Amino acid sequence: MDSLLEPGKKINSNGSVVTLPDIKMMVFSGNNPWHHHQDRNRMKKAFRNLHTVVAIDFAWTATCRHSDIVLPACTQWERNDIDGYGAYSGRGLIAMHKLVDPLFQSKTDFQIMTELTRRWGRSEDYTRGMTEMEWVKSLYNDCKEANKGKFELPEFEEFWEKGFLDFGTGKPWVRHADFREDPEINALGTPSGFIEITSRTIGNMNYEHCQEHPMWFEKSERSHGGPGSDKHPYWLQSCHPDKRLHSQMCESEEFRATYTVQGREPIYINPTDAKAKGIKDGDVVRVFNDRGQLLAGAVVTDSFAPGVVRIEEGAWYGPLNEKIGALDTYGDPNTLTQDIPSSELAQATSANTCLVDFEKFVGKLPPVTSFGGPIEVV
């Protein structure tokens, strides 16, 4: 967002000075920034500086709704592909056979990008003269070649017909085991080759918020008497959900019904805090700070300490309208989070540095606008 709002600005990052580019167009494929980025109202301002936004997706996400052009992609069940299984173990490969042809004029990502590059006269550069299935075979054969001498993979046709390839049970992997065995021969990638709790390299960067050794820095917002707590006293946690993978499956009406409260994303509140606000389990709550406001359904529980509330990330953004500061009707916590870097070194996100206040919602509940669509206008 910084690039869209302040093109040409220079920032520090990992020991270098980076000049933010002047971006006029963005294309999103397999990506939903209107889920994972912070501070929705700042995003609204930033996106208005773009000339064109293109989304490639099979679900009508908030990113699609904030795009100028949406290219309908098919799902993984409508294309051939190859994938690995065993997230950390790397246990084997799966032949992802297409179950049906792409529906409703949708296309695979490969087809979409081939068509786009053809219009620019660059399709041969993109496809390298291969079809989608030839790419699948090529990727497999690259894997086969790279592992020669370690283990033998069958020919592609055999793998594809069988449907999967199990590498078998390997040896348990322990991080830095070789370093522990012989730290001189198997040195780490630090300047000394050993474990370091201080870094002269980082120290010489003279960064205000990341210095030579681990240390405490006061947060821009902190509950229980910290900065900003006089106005917004509650710390908002927005951790990974246990009911979905990030924002995936949030669009399923049947699945949402198993955990939402009055059709809204849950907000978990300590009983003491709920009682002080006159809030009961099942009430709809307006959560707010200077960055935005949202509606969520109260779940009163002693699983969280007083002064702490939780709304899990991945809730689909659904503003009442497109005005800056508009009420989010479903409960996306990034309506409230800060879009600030963790430090000049990493420039990572700081979503959990977030204070809010909340109150029982009074009045007629607005409908949830996060789901459904697209709307056809003739």
N, C-alpha and C positions, 0 to 999 in steps of 0.2 A: 504494500500500500504506500510505503514511503516513496517509491519510484513514481507512482501515479500522482501523488500530491506534491512532491518536491523534486522533479527531474533535474539532474545536474548537481544535486547536493552531494557533498563528499562525506563519507562515513568511515570510521575505523572498523576493520574486521580481520581478526586473526593475524595481526601484525602488518596488515596492508591498508592502504587508503583506497576505498572503492568509490567510484563516481556513479551515482544512480542514473540509469538510462532513462531516456524519454520514450515511453512506451505508448503507442497509439492503438495497437490491436492485441488482443489476447485470445488464444484458442485453448479450451480446456477439454481434454479427453481422458476418461477414466479418473476424473478428479473433480472434487466438489468444494471449491474454496469457500462457498457460502455455508459450509459446515465448519471447516477446521480453522479458519482464520479468526482473529479476535476483533472485537469492537465493530459491530454491524453498521452503526451510523457513520463511523469513519470510512467504512468500506463503501457506503452509498456515495459519500462525497468523492471518494477516489474513483469509483467506476464511472462517474459522470464526466471524468476527464478523458476517458477512452473514446475513440471514434467507432470502434467495432468490437463486439464480444461474441465469440462463437463457442457454443457448447456442443459436445458430442457425447450423448448419453442415451440410455434406454428408459430412464425414470425421470419424471418431471420434477427435478430438484429445484431448490432455490437458485442454484447457479443457472439452470435453464431459464427460470423466470426472470433473471436479471441479464439475459443475453439478448443480442439483436437477432442472431441466427442460431437455430438449434438443428443439428443434423442427427436424425434418429439412428442410433446404433442398435444392433441386435444384441441379444444376451449371449452368454457363453454356451448355452445349449443350442444355439443356432449357427455355430461355426466350429471348425476343426482347430485344435490347438494341442499344445503339449505343456505339461506342468509337472512340478516336483511335489512330493509329499514327505511329511516328517519335517516340521518347521525348522527345528534345530539339528535334527539327526541327519537330514538329507537321505532319507531311507530309500527313496526310489522315484520313478517317473510314471506319470499317468498319460495315456493316450486319450485326449478329450475328443471323443467322436461326436460329430454334429448329430443331434437327435432329429431336428426338423430344419427345413430351409427357413431363412429369415422371413419373419412375418411383417405384414403391414408396411411394406416398402422400406423397411429398415435394411441396413447394410452392416457388414463387419467393419471394424475400424480400418482394416487393411484396404477394403474396397473404397471406403470414404476417402482415405488419404490418397489412394491411387487416382480416384476421380478428380480430386482437388489438384493434385500435381499435374495431371494430364491437361487441365485447363491452363496451367502455367507453363506447359511445355517441358516439364521436368519429371514425368512419370517414370521414364527409364532409369533416371538417377535414384528415384525412390524405391522402385521394385527390384532394381538390378536384373531385370529381365526374368524374374521368377514369379510364379503364381503363389497364392497363399499356401497351398498344400506343399509346394516345392520348398517354401521357406520353413515349414514345419519339419520336413525331412532334412533340410540343411542344418537346422539347429540341433536335431538329434545326432546327425553324423558328426557335427563339430564336437559334441559331448563324447561321442564314441572315440574320436581321434584323440581328444585331450586326455582320455583315461587309459590309453594303451599302456600296457605294462603294469597297470594297477589292478584293473579288472576288465574283463572282456564283455562288451555289450553285444547282443544279437543284432542281426541286420534289421534295418528299419521296418521292413515289411512284416517280419516276425513279431517285433514289438507292437506294431500298430494293430495287428490281428489279435494278439493276446490281450491288449488293452492296458497293461501295466508292466512295470519292471521293478522288481524288488532287489535292491543291492545286497540284502542280507544283513545280518547283525554284525556291526563293526565294533571296534574297540571303544570303550568309554573315552570321551574327549574331556580333558581338563584344561582350562585356560591357563596359559603360562607354565604348563607342566615341564616343557623343555627348558625354560628359564630356571625353574626350580632345580632341575637336574644338573645343569651346568650354566650358571649365569654369565660366565665369561664368553663361552662359545655361542650361547643362545641369548645374546644381549637384547634388551628391549629397545624400542625406537626413541628413547630419551637421549639427551645430550651425553649423559654419563653411561647409558646402557643399563642402568639399574633403576629400581623403583625410586621415584623422587617425590618428596612432599613440598619441595620448593623448586621454582623454575626461574633461573636468571633470564632466560629468553623472554618469558612473559613479563618479568620485572622490568626489563629494559624497554618494554613497550610503553610504560608509564600510563597505563590505563587507570582511570579513576575507580571503576567498578570491578576490576579483576586485577589483583596485584600478585606479588611474587609467591605467596603461599595462601592456602585457604583461610578465609577470615569472614567475619560477619559484616554485612552492610545493611543499614536500615532500609526497609522496604519503602516504596513510594506510598503504599497503603498497607496498614497492618491493624488487625483487630485488637481488642483487649487493651486499649489505651494507646495504640500506635497511631501513626499519621493517618488522618482521615476518619478515624473511628468516632470522633465526636459528632460527625454528620451522618455517616453510614457505618453503624457499629458491628455489622455481622460479616464474618468471613465466608465468602462463597467458594466452595469446592466444586470443581467441574471435572471430575475424574472420568476414566473410561467406564462405560456402562456394562452391567452384567447381563443385560437383556438383548443386546445387539452388538454388532461389530461397528463401532463408530456410528455413522449415520445409516448404515445398511439395515434394511428391514423396517426402518421407521415409517416407510410409506405403506406398510401392510396394515390395513384397518383392523383385520381380525387379530393380528398379533398385538397391535397397540392396545386393544381392548383388554388385554391381560394385565396391563400394568399402569395405564394412564388413570388420572383422576378427573372426572368430568370432561374427558377428552383432552386433557392437558398433560404435559410432562410433569412427573412428580417433583416436588421440592420437599426434602427431608428436614424436619425441624425438631429441635429438642422440646420436650413437653413444657419446660419452664418458659422458654421463649414464646411458644405458641400460646400459653395461658396469658402471658403478659400482653399479647396482641389480640386476645379474644378470638383466637383461631382454633377450630376443631378439625380433627381428622376428616378429610374429604372436602374441606372448603377450598375455594379458588382464591389464590393469593396474588397480589400485584407486587412484584419484586422490582426494585429500582435503584439507580444511582444517577450521577450526572451524565453518564454515557448512554443510558437507555432504560427501557422498562419492558417487563414481560409478565404474562400470566402463567401460573403453574398451579398444580393441584397439591394441597397439603397432605403430607404423610407425617404424622406426629410419632416420633420414635426417640427412645433414649439411647440409640446407637451413636448419636452425635452429641458432642459436648455443647453446653450453652454457649451462645455466641457464634456457632458454626452452623451453616446450612449447606445443603448439597443439591445441585441439579446436574445430572450426568450429561456429558457432552454427547453430541450426535443428534439432538433434537432438531427437527427441521424448522428453519426460520420461516415465520409467517406473519409479516407486519400487517397491521390494520390497513395501512396505505403506504405509499412510497415517500412520505414526508420524513425529513430528518427528525428522529426522536419518536417516531410512531410506535405504538404499543405492539409488541410481538404477541400474537394471540395463542401460541402453542407452548413456548417455554425454552427457547434456545439460549443457553447461558452466555454464549458469545455476544448476545445483545448487551451484556454488562461488563465483559472482561476488558482488560487493558491491552492495547496494541503497542507494547514497549519491549525493547530488547533486554535479554538477561544481563548482558554486559557488552562492552566494546569488543571483547575477544570472540565470543560465540555468536552474538546477535540472534540468540534463540528466543523463543516465545516465553512469556511470563504470565500465562493465563490464570494461575492460581494466586497471583497477587491482586486480589479483587475484593473490595468491600461493597456491601449493599445494605439496603433496608427493605422491609416488607410490611405489608398491611393486608387485612382481609379485603377482598374485592367486593364493592357494594355497587349495585346497579344491574342493568341488563348485560348479560355476558355476550360479548361479540362472538361470531362464529370463528372457528379455526380456519385460517387461510393458507396453511402450509401444504395442503394436499389437494389432489384433483387437478385437472387440466391436461393438456392446454385448452384454452378457450378459443374457439374458432369464430372469427369476426368476418362476416361477409359484406 
